[in-house]
Amino acid sequence: MLIIPIKDGENMERALKRYKRKFDKTGTMRQLRKRQAFSKPSVVRRAQIQKAQYIQRLRDAEDI
């Protein structure tokens, strides 16, 4: 549970913004979306390899 202490005279919008930022950093929504559907380990591994290949191609293109 996130606790955001509100300081005296602090604007509610500012406190809400701090709450949203703190909530995003926890990664709760990303984890929830990831758990909604099961992915086989082989599919996850293949996606990681493809992502690494893509990033490597981008880095190689910068060097040229």
PDB file of N, H, CA, C and O in Angstrom:
ATOM      1  N   MET A   1       0.836  -1.175   0.000  1.00  0.00           N
ATOM      2  CA  MET A   1       0.000   0.000   0.000  1.00  0.00           C
ATOM      3  C   MET A   1       0.884   1.242   0.000  1.00  0.00           C
ATOM      4  O   MET A   1       1.807   1.364   0.805  1.00  0.00           O
ATOM      5  N   LEU A   2       0.593   2.140  -0.896  1.00  0.00           N
ATOM      6  H   LEU A   2      -0.157   2.041  -1.550  1.00  0.00           H
ATOM      7  CA  LEU A   2       1.365   3.371  -1.004  1.00  0.00           C
ATOM      8  C   LEU A   2       0.812   4.430  -0.060  1.00  0.00           C
ATOM      9  O   LEU A   2      -0.398   4.640   0.026  1.00  0.00           O
ATOM     10  N   ILE A   3       1.706   5.076   0.633  1.00  0.00           N
ATOM     11  H   ILE A   3       2.689   4.905   0.563  1.00  0.00           H
ATOM     12  CA  ILE A   3       1.314   6.151   1.533  1.00  0.00           C
ATOM     13  C   ILE A   3       2.014   7.419   1.063  1.00  0.00           C
ATOM     14  O   ILE A   3       3.239   7.461   0.952  1.00  0.00           O
ATOM     15  N   ILE A   4       1.235   8.433   0.794  1.00  0.00           N
ATOM     16  H   ILE A   4       0.240   8.399   0.884  1.00  0.00           H
ATOM     17  CA  ILE A   4       1.762   9.715   0.355  1.00  0.00           C
ATOM     18  C   ILE A   4       1.390  10.758   1.403  1.00  0.00           C
ATOM     19  O   ILE A   4       0.238  11.185   1.475  1.00  0.00           O
ATOM     20  N   PRO A   5       2.355  11.166   2.208  1.00  0.00           N
ATOM     21  CA  PRO A   5       2.029  12.205   3.202  1.00  0.00           C
ATOM     22  C   PRO A   5       1.828  13.550   2.510  1.00  0.00           C
ATOM     23  O   PRO A   5       2.639  13.967   1.683  1.00  0.00           O
ATOM     24  N   ILE A   6       0.743  14.213   2.860  1.00  0.00           N
ATOM     25  H   ILE A   6       0.084  13.874   3.532  1.00  0.00           H
ATOM     26  CA  ILE A   6       0.435  15.524   2.286  1.00  0.00           C
ATOM     27  C   ILE A   6       0.918  16.586   3.270  1.00  0.00           C
ATOM     28  O   ILE A   6       0.547  16.593   4.443  1.00  0.00           O
ATOM     29  N   LYS A   7       1.749  17.473   2.758  1.00  0.00           N
ATOM     30  H   LYS A   7       2.050  17.467   1.804  1.00  0.00           H
ATOM     31  CA  LYS A   7       2.302  18.519   3.600  1.00  0.00           C
ATOM     32  C   LYS A   7       1.284  19.634   3.789  1.00  0.00           C
ATOM     33  O   LYS A   7       0.347  19.767   3.003  1.00  0.00           O
ATOM     34  N   ASP A   8       1.469  20.425   4.824  1.00  0.00           N
ATOM     35  H   ASP A   8       2.231  20.317   5.462  1.00  0.00           H
ATOM     36  CA  ASP A   8       0.554  21.537   5.099  1.00  0.00           C
ATOM     37  C   ASP A   8       0.561  22.518   3.937  1.00  0.00           C
ATOM     38  O   ASP A   8       1.622  22.970   3.508  1.00  0.00           O
ATOM     39  N   GLY A   9      -0.610  22.844   3.434  1.00  0.00           N
ATOM     40  H   GLY A   9      -1.472  22.477   3.783  1.00  0.00           H
ATOM     41  CA  GLY A   9      -0.741  23.807   2.356  1.00  0.00           C
ATOM     42  C   GLY A   9      -0.371  23.263   0.989  1.00  0.00           C
ATOM     43  O   GLY A   9      -0.271  24.028   0.030  1.00  0.00           O
ATOM     44  N   GLU A  10      -0.165  21.950   0.878  1.00  0.00           N
ATOM     45  H   GLU A  10      -0.247  21.328   1.657  1.00  0.00           H
ATOM     46  CA  GLU A  10       0.195  21.374  -0.413  1.00  0.00           C
ATOM     47  C   GLU A  10      -1.048  21.207  -1.282  1.00  0.00           C
ATOM     48  O   GLU A  10      -2.118  20.836  -0.798  1.00  0.00           O
ATOM     49  N   ASN A  11      -0.888  21.480  -2.542  1.00  0.00           N
ATOM     50  H   ASN A  11      -0.019  21.781  -2.935  1.00  0.00           H
ATOM     51  CA  ASN A  11      -1.978  21.357  -3.500  1.00  0.00           C
ATOM     52  C   ASN A  11      -2.324  19.875  -3.686  1.00  0.00           C
ATOM     53  O   ASN A  11      -1.426  19.036  -3.753  1.00  0.00           O
ATOM     54  N   MET A  12      -3.614  19.548  -3.770  1.00  0.00           N
ATOM     55  H   MET A  12      -4.344  20.229  -3.715  1.00  0.00           H
ATOM     56  CA  MET A  12      -4.038  18.158  -3.942  1.00  0.00           C
ATOM     57  C   MET A  12      -3.581  17.596  -5.282  1.00  0.00           C
ATOM     58  O   MET A  12      -3.243  16.416  -5.381  1.00  0.00           O
ATOM     59  N   GLU A  13      -3.570  18.446  -6.324  1.00  0.00           N
ATOM     60  H   GLU A  13      -3.845  19.404  -6.244  1.00  0.00           H
ATOM     61  CA  GLU A  13      -3.131  17.974  -7.630  1.00  0.00           C
ATOM     62  C   GLU A  13      -1.662  17.554  -7.587  1.00  0.00           C
ATOM     63  O   GLU A  13      -1.265  16.572  -8.214  1.00  0.00           O
ATOM     64  N   ARG A  14      -0.881  18.297  -6.852  1.00  0.00           N
ATOM     65  H   ARG A  14      -1.203  19.095  -6.343  1.00  0.00           H
ATOM     66  CA  ARG A  14       0.545  17.973  -6.721  1.00  0.00           C
ATOM     67  C   ARG A  14       0.734  16.659  -5.967  1.00  0.00           C
ATOM     68  O   ARG A  14       1.576  15.839  -6.333  1.00  0.00           O
ATOM     69  N   ALA A  15      -0.052  16.469  -4.917  1.00  0.00           N
ATOM     70  H   ALA A  15      -0.736  17.136  -4.620  1.00  0.00           H
ATOM     71  CA  ALA A  15       0.024  15.225  -4.156  1.00  0.00           C
ATOM     72  C   ALA A  15      -0.430  14.046  -5.016  1.00  0.00           C
ATOM     73  O   ALA A  15       0.153  12.964  -4.946  1.00  0.00           O
ATOM     74  N   LEU A  16      -1.461  14.251  -5.820  1.00  0.00           N
ATOM     75  H   LEU A  16      -1.935  15.129  -5.877  1.00  0.00           H
ATOM     76  CA  LEU A  16      -1.939  13.202  -6.708  1.00  0.00           C
ATOM     77  C   LEU A  16      -0.876  12.851  -7.749  1.00  0.00           C
ATOM     78  O   LEU A  16      -0.705  11.685  -8.102  1.00  0.00           O
ATOM     79  N   LYS A  17      -0.174  13.857  -8.230  1.00  0.00           N
ATOM     80  H   LYS A  17      -0.313  14.804  -7.942  1.00  0.00           H
ATOM     81  CA  LYS A  17       0.899  13.643  -9.200  1.00  0.00           C
ATOM     82  C   LYS A  17       2.024  12.816  -8.567  1.00  0.00           C
ATOM     83  O   LYS A  17       2.571  11.915  -9.203  1.00  0.00           O
ATOM     84  N   ARG A  18       2.366  13.129  -7.308  1.00  0.00           N
ATOM     85  H   ARG A  18       1.922  13.861  -6.792  1.00  0.00           H
ATOM     86  CA  ARG A  18       3.389  12.351  -6.604  1.00  0.00           C
ATOM     87  C   ARG A  18       2.948  10.907  -6.427  1.00  0.00           C
ATOM     88  O   ARG A  18       3.749   9.982  -6.564  1.00  0.00           O
ATOM     89  N   TYR A  19       1.658  10.719  -6.120  1.00  0.00           N
ATOM     90  H   TYR A  19       1.007  11.470  -6.009  1.00  0.00           H
ATOM     91  CA  TYR A  19       1.120   9.366  -5.953  1.00  0.00           C
ATOM     92  C   TYR A  19       1.217   8.580  -7.255  1.00  0.00           C
ATOM     93  O   TYR A  19       1.646   7.426  -7.259  1.00  0.00           O
ATOM     94  N   LYS A  20       0.816   9.209  -8.361  1.00  0.00           N
ATOM     95  H   LYS A  20       0.468  10.146  -8.357  1.00  0.00           H
ATOM     96  CA  LYS A  20       0.862   8.527  -9.655  1.00  0.00           C
ATOM     97  C   LYS A  20       2.291   8.155 -10.033  1.00  0.00           C
ATOM     98  O   LYS A  20       2.532   7.061 -10.544  1.00  0.00           O
ATOM     99  N   ARG A  21       3.236   9.052  -9.786  1.00  0.00           N
ATOM    100  H   ARG A  21       3.040   9.940  -9.371  1.00  0.00           H
ATOM    101  CA  ARG A  21       4.639   8.791 -10.096  1.00  0.00           C
ATOM    102  C   ARG A  21       5.160   7.618  -9.266  1.00  0.00           C
ATOM    103  O   ARG A  21       5.866   6.749  -9.778  1.00  0.00           O
ATOM    104  N   LYS A  22       4.806   7.604  -7.988  1.00  0.00           N
ATOM    105  H   LYS A  22       4.233   8.310  -7.572  1.00  0.00           H
ATOM    106  CA  LYS A  22       5.253   6.533  -7.101  1.00  0.00           C
ATOM    107  C   LYS A  22       4.622   5.205  -7.512  1.00  0.00           C
ATOM    108  O   LYS A  22       5.270   4.160  -7.456  1.00  0.00           O
ATOM    109  N   PHE A  23       3.353   5.252  -7.927  1.00  0.00           N
ATOM    110  H   PHE A  23       2.828   6.102  -7.973  1.00  0.00           H
ATOM    111  CA  PHE A  23       2.646   4.048  -8.359  1.00  0.00           C
ATOM    112  C   PHE A  23       3.277   3.488  -9.629  1.00  0.00           C
ATOM    113  O   PHE A  23       3.426   2.273  -9.758  1.00  0.00           O
ATOM    114  N   ASP A  24       3.647   4.351 -10.562  1.00  0.00           N
ATOM    115  H   ASP A  24       3.526   5.338 -10.457  1.00  0.00           H
ATOM    116  CA  ASP A  24       4.283   3.904 -11.800  1.00  0.00           C
ATOM    117  C   ASP A  24       5.627   3.242 -11.529  1.00  0.00           C
ATOM    118  O   ASP A  24       5.985   2.268 -12.190  1.00  0.00           O
ATOM    119  N   LYS A  25       6.367   3.763 -10.568  1.00  0.00           N
ATOM    120  H   LYS A  25       6.075   4.555 -10.031  1.00  0.00           H
ATOM    121  CA  LYS A  25       7.686   3.203 -10.257  1.00  0.00           C
ATOM    122  C   LYS A  25       7.584   1.808  -9.649  1.00  0.00           C
ATOM    123  O   LYS A  25       8.518   1.015  -9.771  1.00  0.00           O
ATOM    124  N   THR A  26       6.473   1.500  -9.002  1.00  0.00           N
ATOM    125  H   THR A  26       5.714   2.145  -8.904  1.00  0.00           H
ATOM    126  CA  THR A  26       6.341   0.176  -8.404  1.00  0.00           C
ATOM    127  C   THR A  26       6.171  -0.905  -9.459  1.00  0.00           C
ATOM    128  O   THR A  26       6.521  -2.060  -9.216  1.00  0.00           O
ATOM    129  N   GLY A  27       5.634  -0.551 -10.639  1.00  0.00           N
ATOM    130  H   GLY A  27       5.349   0.387 -10.837  1.00  0.00           H
ATOM    131  CA  GLY A  27       5.467  -1.526 -11.719  1.00  0.00           C
ATOM    132  C   GLY A  27       4.284  -2.447 -11.529  1.00  0.00           C
ATOM    133  O   GLY A  27       4.244  -3.523 -12.126  1.00  0.00           O
ATOM    134  N   THR A  28       3.328  -2.058 -10.721  1.00  0.00           N
ATOM    135  H   THR A  28       3.361  -1.183 -10.237  1.00  0.00           H
ATOM    136  CA  THR A  28       2.178  -2.897 -10.422  1.00  0.00           C
ATOM    137  C   THR A  28       1.336  -3.178 -11.666  1.00  0.00           C
ATOM    138  O   THR A  28       0.943  -4.321 -11.899  1.00  0.00           O
ATOM    139  N   MET A  29       1.058  -2.159 -12.458  1.00  0.00           N
ATOM    140  H   MET A  29       1.377  -1.231 -12.269  1.00  0.00           H
ATOM    141  CA  MET A  29       0.213  -2.353 -13.641  1.00  0.00           C
ATOM    142  C   MET A  29       0.911  -3.214 -14.692  1.00  0.00           C
ATOM    143  O   MET A  29       0.276  -4.054 -15.329  1.00  0.00           O
ATOM    144  N   ARG A  30       2.211  -3.009 -14.875  1.00  0.00           N
ATOM    145  H   ARG A  30       2.727  -2.327 -14.357  1.00  0.00           H
ATOM    146  CA  ARG A  30       2.948  -3.833 -15.836  1.00  0.00           C
ATOM    147  C   ARG A  30       2.904  -5.291 -15.429  1.00  0.00           C
ATOM    148  O   ARG A  30       2.698  -6.171 -16.265  1.00  0.00           O
ATOM    149  N   GLN A  31       3.098  -5.547 -14.138  1.00  0.00           N
ATOM    150  H   GLN A  31       3.265  -4.832 -13.459  1.00  0.00           H
ATOM    151  CA  GLN A  31       3.084  -6.912 -13.638  1.00  0.00           C
ATOM    152  C   GLN A  31       1.696  -7.524 -13.783  1.00  0.00           C
ATOM    153  O   GLN A  31       1.574  -8.701 -14.124  1.00  0.00           O
ATOM    154  N   LEU A  32       0.654  -6.747 -13.531  1.00  0.00           N
ATOM    155  H   LEU A  32       0.753  -5.791 -13.254  1.00  0.00           H
ATOM    156  CA  LEU A  32      -0.715  -7.234 -13.655  1.00  0.00           C
ATOM    157  C   LEU A  32      -1.025  -7.608 -15.097  1.00  0.00           C
ATOM    158  O   LEU A  32      -1.609  -8.661 -15.350  1.00  0.00           O
ATOM    159  N   ARG A  33      -0.640  -6.758 -16.044  1.00  0.00           N
ATOM    160  H   ARG A  33      -0.165  -5.902 -15.838  1.00  0.00           H
ATOM    161  CA  ARG A  33      -0.882  -7.044 -17.457  1.00  0.00           C
ATOM    162  C   ARG A  33      -0.092  -8.266 -17.912  1.00  0.00           C
ATOM    163  O   ARG A  33      -0.565  -9.048 -18.736  1.00  0.00           O
ATOM    164  N   LYS A  34       1.098  -8.423 -17.378  1.00  0.00           N
ATOM    165  H   LYS A  34       1.482  -7.787 -16.709  1.00  0.00           H
ATOM    166  CA  LYS A  34       1.935  -9.570 -17.747  1.00  0.00           C
ATOM    167  C   LYS A  34       1.313 -10.870 -17.245  1.00  0.00           C
ATOM    168  O   LYS A  34       1.405 -11.898 -17.916  1.00  0.00           O
ATOM    169  N   ARG A  35       0.694 -10.836 -16.096  1.00  0.00           N
ATOM    170  H   ARG A  35       0.619 -10.001 -15.551  1.00  0.00           H
ATOM    171  CA  ARG A  35       0.118 -12.049 -15.499  1.00  0.00           C
ATOM    172  C   ARG A  35      -1.245 -12.417 -16.066  1.00  0.00           C
ATOM    173  O   ARG A  35      -1.743 -13.509 -15.794  1.00  0.00           O
ATOM    174  N   GLN A  36      -1.860 -11.533 -16.849  1.00  0.00           N
ATOM    175  H   GLN A  36      -1.455 -10.646 -17.071  1.00  0.00           H
ATOM    176  CA  GLN A  36      -3.189 -11.826 -17.385  1.00  0.00           C
ATOM    177  C   GLN A  36      -3.172 -12.991 -18.363  1.00  0.00           C
ATOM    178  O   GLN A  36      -4.127 -13.764 -18.427  1.00  0.00           O
ATOM    179  N   ALA A  37      -2.088 -13.118 -19.126  1.00  0.00           N
ATOM    180  H   ALA A  37      -1.312 -12.490 -19.073  1.00  0.00           H
ATOM    181  CA  ALA A  37      -2.008 -14.191 -20.107  1.00  0.00           C
ATOM    182  C   ALA A  37      -0.704 -14.952 -19.899  1.00  0.00           C
ATOM    183  O   ALA A  37       0.350 -14.354 -19.681  1.00  0.00           O
ATOM    184  N   PHE A  38      -0.788 -16.274 -19.967  1.00  0.00           N
ATOM    185  H   PHE A  38      -1.644 -16.760 -20.144  1.00  0.00           H
ATOM    186  CA  PHE A  38       0.393 -17.103 -19.787  1.00  0.00           C
ATOM    187  C   PHE A  38       1.161 -17.189 -21.095  1.00  0.00           C
ATOM    188  O   PHE A  38       0.579 -17.397 -22.160  1.00  0.00           O
ATOM    189  N   SER A  39       2.468 -17.026 -21.003  1.00  0.00           N
ATOM    190  H   SER A  39       2.941 -16.857 -20.138  1.00  0.00           H
ATOM    191  CA  SER A  39       3.337 -17.206 -22.162  1.00  0.00           C
ATOM    192  C   SER A  39       4.285 -18.355 -21.870  1.00  0.00           C
ATOM    193  O   SER A  39       4.872 -18.432 -20.790  1.00  0.00           O
ATOM    194  N   LYS A  40       4.427 -19.239 -22.832  1.00  0.00           N
ATOM    195  H   LYS A  40       3.950 -19.176 -23.709  1.00  0.00           H
ATOM    196  CA  LYS A  40       5.332 -20.364 -22.648  1.00  0.00           C
ATOM    197  C   LYS A  40       6.761 -19.839 -22.523  1.00  0.00           C
ATOM    198  O   LYS A  40       7.108 -18.821 -23.123  1.00  0.00           O
ATOM    199  N   PRO A  41       7.584 -20.534 -21.743  1.00  0.00           N
ATOM    200  CA  PRO A  41       8.969 -20.083 -21.579  1.00  0.00           C
ATOM    201  C   PRO A  41       9.721 -19.967 -22.903  1.00  0.00           C
ATOM    202  O   PRO A  41      10.558 -19.078 -23.061  1.00  0.00           O
ATOM    203  N   SER A  42       9.435 -20.848 -23.847  1.00  0.00           N
ATOM    204  H   SER A  42       8.756 -21.570 -23.718  1.00  0.00           H
ATOM    205  CA  SER A  42      10.127 -20.784 -25.134  1.00  0.00           C
ATOM    206  C   SER A  42       9.742 -19.520 -25.901  1.00  0.00           C
ATOM    207  O   SER A  42      10.574 -18.936 -26.595  1.00  0.00           O
ATOM    208  N   VAL A  43       8.485 -19.098 -25.778  1.00  0.00           N
ATOM    209  H   VAL A  43       7.808 -19.573 -25.215  1.00  0.00           H
ATOM    210  CA  VAL A  43       8.024 -17.881 -26.452  1.00  0.00           C
ATOM    211  C   VAL A  43       8.674 -16.656 -25.816  1.00  0.00           C
ATOM    212  O   VAL A  43       9.085 -15.732 -26.516  1.00  0.00           O
ATOM    213  N   VAL A  44       8.764 -16.653 -24.500  1.00  0.00           N
ATOM    214  H   VAL A  44       8.430 -17.404 -23.931  1.00  0.00           H
ATOM    215  CA  VAL A  44       9.389 -15.541 -23.785  1.00  0.00           C
ATOM    216  C   VAL A  44      10.858 -15.442 -24.181  1.00  0.00           C
ATOM    217  O   VAL A  44      11.364 -14.352 -24.448  1.00  0.00           O
ATOM    218  N   ARG A  45      11.545 -16.591 -24.219  1.00  0.00           N
ATOM    219  H   ARG A  45      11.134 -17.477 -24.003  1.00  0.00           H
ATOM    220  CA  ARG A  45      12.958 -16.611 -24.580  1.00  0.00           C
ATOM    221  C   ARG A  45      13.163 -16.125 -26.011  1.00  0.00           C
ATOM    222  O   ARG A  45      14.097 -15.370 -26.283  1.00  0.00           O
ATOM    223  N   ARG A  46      12.299 -16.554 -26.921  1.00  0.00           N
ATOM    224  H   ARG A  46      11.541 -17.167 -26.700  1.00  0.00           H
ATOM    225  CA  ARG A  46      12.403 -16.126 -28.315  1.00  0.00           C
ATOM    226  C   ARG A  46      12.221 -14.611 -28.434  1.00  0.00           C
ATOM    227  O   ARG A  46      12.934 -13.953 -29.193  1.00  0.00           O
ATOM    228  N   ALA A  47      11.268 -14.066 -27.684  1.00  0.00           N
ATOM    229  H   ALA A  47      10.689 -14.601 -27.068  1.00  0.00           H
ATOM    230  CA  ALA A  47      11.033 -12.620 -27.711  1.00  0.00           C
ATOM    231  C   ALA A  47      12.244 -11.866 -27.175  1.00  0.00           C
ATOM    232  O   ALA A  47      12.606 -10.817 -27.707  1.00  0.00           O
ATOM    233  N   GLN A  48      12.872 -12.392 -26.128  1.00  0.00           N
ATOM    234  H   GLN A  48      12.578 -13.245 -25.696  1.00  0.00           H
ATOM    235  CA  GLN A  48      14.062 -11.747 -25.573  1.00  0.00           C
ATOM    236  C   GLN A  48      15.204 -11.763 -26.584  1.00  0.00           C
ATOM    237  O   GLN A  48      15.931 -10.778 -26.717  1.00  0.00           O
ATOM    238  N   ILE A  49      15.365 -12.874 -27.295  1.00  0.00           N
ATOM    239  H   ILE A  49      14.775 -13.674 -27.187  1.00  0.00           H
ATOM    240  CA  ILE A  49      16.430 -12.978 -28.295  1.00  0.00           C
ATOM    241  C   ILE A  49      16.173 -12.010 -29.440  1.00  0.00           C
ATOM    242  O   ILE A  49      17.097 -11.346 -29.908  1.00  0.00           O
ATOM    243  N   GLN A  50      14.925 -11.923 -29.896  1.00  0.00           N
ATOM    244  H   GLN A  50      14.174 -12.463 -29.515  1.00  0.00           H
ATOM    245  CA  GLN A  50      14.585 -11.005 -30.977  1.00  0.00           C
ATOM    246  C   GLN A  50      14.818  -9.559 -30.565  1.00  0.00           C
ATOM    247  O   GLN A  50      15.299  -8.757 -31.366  1.00  0.00           O
ATOM    248  N   LYS A  51      14.484  -9.221 -29.335  1.00  0.00           N
ATOM    249  H   LYS A  51      14.093  -9.873 -28.685  1.00  0.00           H
ATOM    250  CA  LYS A  51      14.700  -7.869 -28.845  1.00  0.00           C
ATOM    251  C   LYS A  51      16.194  -7.552 -28.784  1.00  0.00           C
ATOM    252  O   LYS A  51      16.615  -6.455 -29.150  1.00  0.00           O
ATOM    253  N   ALA A  52      16.996  -8.520 -28.318  1.00  0.00           N
ATOM    254  H   ALA A  52      16.653  -9.411 -28.020  1.00  0.00           H
ATOM    255  CA  ALA A  52      18.438  -8.320 -28.245  1.00  0.00           C
ATOM    256  C   ALA A  52      19.027  -8.147 -29.645  1.00  0.00           C
ATOM    257  O   ALA A  52      19.918  -7.320 -29.843  1.00  0.00           O
ATOM    258  N   GLN A  53      18.538  -8.918 -30.614  1.00  0.00           N
ATOM    259  H   GLN A  53      17.814  -9.589 -30.453  1.00  0.00           H
ATOM    260  CA  GLN A  53      19.021  -8.794 -31.990  1.00  0.00           C
ATOM    261  C   GLN A  53      18.677  -7.422 -32.559  1.00  0.00           C
ATOM    262  O   GLN A  53      19.498  -6.807 -33.239  1.00  0.00           O
ATOM    263  N   TYR A  54      17.483  -6.949 -32.288  1.00  0.00           N
ATOM    264  H   TYR A  54      16.815  -7.449 -31.736  1.00  0.00           H
ATOM    265  CA  TYR A  54      17.039  -5.642 -32.774  1.00  0.00           C
ATOM    266  C   TYR A  54      17.918  -4.529 -32.205  1.00  0.00           C
ATOM    267  O   TYR A  54      18.357  -3.637 -32.932  1.00  0.00           O
ATOM    268  N   ILE A  55      18.167  -4.594 -30.899  1.00  0.00           N
ATOM    269  H   ILE A  55      17.810  -5.319 -30.309  1.00  0.00           H
ATOM    270  CA  ILE A  55      18.990  -3.580 -30.246  1.00  0.00           C
ATOM    271  C   ILE A  55      20.417  -3.628 -30.785  1.00  0.00           C
ATOM    272  O   ILE A  55      21.045  -2.589 -30.986  1.00  0.00           O
ATOM    273  N   GLN A  56      20.929  -4.848 -31.020  1.00  0.00           N
ATOM    274  H   GLN A  56      20.419  -5.692 -30.856  1.00  0.00           H
ATOM    275  CA  GLN A  56      22.284  -4.979 -31.552  1.00  0.00           C
ATOM    276  C   GLN A  56      22.373  -4.379 -32.952  1.00  0.00           C
ATOM    277  O   GLN A  56      23.365  -3.731 -33.286  1.00  0.00           O
ATOM    278  N   ARG A  57      21.342  -4.588 -33.775  1.00  0.00           N
ATOM    279  H   ARG A  57      20.536  -5.114 -33.504  1.00  0.00           H
ATOM    280  CA  ARG A  57      21.321  -4.007 -35.117  1.00  0.00           C
ATOM    281  C   ARG A  57      21.328  -2.482 -35.048  1.00  0.00           C
ATOM    282  O   ARG A  57      22.012  -1.827 -35.834  1.00  0.00           O
ATOM    283  N   LEU A  58      20.568  -1.914 -34.107  1.00  0.00           N
ATOM    284  H   LEU A  58      20.013  -2.446 -33.468  1.00  0.00           H
ATOM    285  CA  LEU A  58      20.551  -0.468 -33.945  1.00  0.00           C
ATOM    286  C   LEU A  58      21.931   0.055 -33.542  1.00  0.00           C
ATOM    287  O   LEU A  58      22.389   1.073 -34.062  1.00  0.00           O
ATOM    288  N   ARG A  59      22.578  -0.629 -32.632  1.00  0.00           N
ATOM    289  H   ARG A  59      22.206  -1.455 -32.209  1.00  0.00           H
ATOM    290  CA  ARG A  59      23.899  -0.200 -32.185  1.00  0.00           C
ATOM    291  C   ARG A  59      24.930  -0.329 -33.300  1.00  0.00           C
ATOM    292  O   ARG A  59      25.802   0.528 -33.445  1.00  0.00           O
ATOM    293  N   ASP A  60      24.833  -1.401 -34.089  1.00  0.00           N
ATOM    294  H   ASP A  60      24.125  -2.097 -33.971  1.00  0.00           H
ATOM    295  CA  ASP A  60      25.748  -1.567 -35.217  1.00  0.00           C
ATOM    296  C   ASP A  60      25.535  -0.479 -36.260  1.00  0.00           C
ATOM    297  O   ASP A  60      26.493  -0.009 -36.874  1.00  0.00           O
ATOM    298  N   ALA A  61      24.288  -0.080 -36.461  1.00  0.00           N
ATOM    299  H   ALA A  61      23.510  -0.462 -35.962  1.00  0.00           H
ATOM    300  CA  ALA A  61      23.985   0.965 -37.437  1.00  0.00           C
ATOM    301  C   ALA A  61      24.543   2.311 -36.981  1.00  0.00           C
ATOM    302  O   ALA A  61      24.915   3.134 -37.818  1.00  0.00           O
ATOM    303  N   GLU A  62      24.609   2.550 -35.684  1.00  0.00           N
ATOM    304  H   GLU A  62      24.307   1.882 -35.004  1.00  0.00           H
ATOM    305  CA  GLU A  62      25.175   3.802 -35.168  1.00  0.00           C
ATOM    306  C   GLU A  62      26.671   3.867 -35.425  1.00  0.00           C
ATOM    307  O   GLU A  62      27.212   4.940 -35.690  1.00  0.00           O
ATOM    308  N   ASP A  63      27.340   2.730 -35.348  1.00  0.00           N
ATOM    309  H   ASP A  63      26.901   1.858 -35.133  1.00  0.00           H
ATOM    310  CA  ASP A  63      28.789   2.692 -35.514  1.00  0.00           C
ATOM    311  C   ASP A  63      29.219   2.947 -36.955  1.00  0.00           C
ATOM    312  O   ASP A  63      30.328   3.420 -37.202  1.00  0.00           O
ATOM    313  N   ILE A  64      28.371   2.644 -37.871  1.00  0.00           N
ATOM    314  H   ILE A  64      27.470   2.260 -37.670  1.00  0.00           H
ATOM    315  CA  ILE A  64      28.741   2.772 -39.296  1.00  0.00           C
ATOM    316  C   ILE A  64      28.724   4.195 -39.739  1.00  0.00           C
ATOM    317  O   ILE A  64      29.008   4.483 -40.902  1.00  0.00           O
TER     318      ILE A  64
END
